Amino acid sequence: MRIQDFHHALAALGARPCHIGRISRAWLQGLALDHGTRHQQSEHYFPLSVRQGLPVLSQQLEALARIHTRHEAADAAQRLLVELADGQLVESVLLPRDGLCVSSQLGCAVGCTFCMTGKSGLLRQLGSAEIVAQVVLARRIRPVKKVVFMGMGEPAHNLDNVLEAIDFLGSEGNIAHKNLVFSTVGDPRVFERLPQQRVKPALALSLHTTDAGLRARLLPRAPRISPAELVAQGERYARQVGYPIQYQWTLLAGVNDSQQEMDAAIALLKGKYGVLNLIPYNSMEGDHYQRPDAAHIQYMKHYLHQHGVLTKIRDSAGQDIDGGCGQLRARAADIIDSSRLQRRQRHG
């Protein structure tokens, strides 16, 4: 289901735009669709045909997504394994400080070599209503004031549904536009479409290295845009909307954590309107990749910061519950052996 299908169903019941808006806002807050206000009960506001049709529509929305399992972590994050109507599983993550990370696809076609989600390939797209349903489920647990599209999938490969969800959340969901974060490996369509949107989200770009050849190996099916051009396009968008770009850099020991990489990152990012997020890899024992040790991660942060690049360390939320992106779903689907997972102490 897409948001427009939801709205068309309401219009078919006889709902006018004012009714559709109120019902939409109720759903987005995790409330009953016929939820009234302090000063006006639903029976005094909605036409009879709408009131009679809402129970069936409510059942359809509830069937979109449900919490399959819930995993609480020491860092105040909660990873939610969400079951869709067809029985497939996606991950959402309740982040500290009222944030939520949502998935936009079931699987992913980019095939990043360090990402568990990409190992299964792309299974299907999520409809915009399925994306928003993750926010609804999360808001029944605790407030959500920021939504980041950094879960399973590449949002640029499901652009219409993701932009529809962003527009809905930014216009009816009481979420500031800068608190809607679109994450991408860098697709030309993103830089074309986002500036045209009514709700213009903040942008996070998966950079991971300054070396175009290495980036092509790490992100084998990402568009062949050089890191320099990616940063240039990100900088233009950031200046236009007034939100700094987030550059994502998954730290892989011996791969993209060298002094040469740091100096190249300084040359590329110094003076830019953005922040570099160093994300230590969520390692598994025997994995091809490992995270750098804690001392080196801290050295990188301070070195980059001292040389003019605003740098933060961002561990994947919930690492103490072995919840790196795609790992909960992988374990539930028996894609990986959970006994191989290696818990690491958080650094940051």
PyMOL commands that set and color helices and strands:
alter all, ss='L'
color gray80, all
select helices_A, chain A and resi 3-12+17-28+42-44+48-64+117-120+128-139+155-172+177-179+188-196+212-218+227-241+259-269+294-306+319-321+327-332+338-340
alter helices_A, ss='H'
color red, helices_A
select strands_A, chain A and resi 65-72+78-84+89-95+99-101+105-107+122-125+146-149+180-184+202-206+245-251+274-280+311-313
alter strands_A, ss='S'
color yellow, strands_A
deselect
rebuild
show_as cartoon
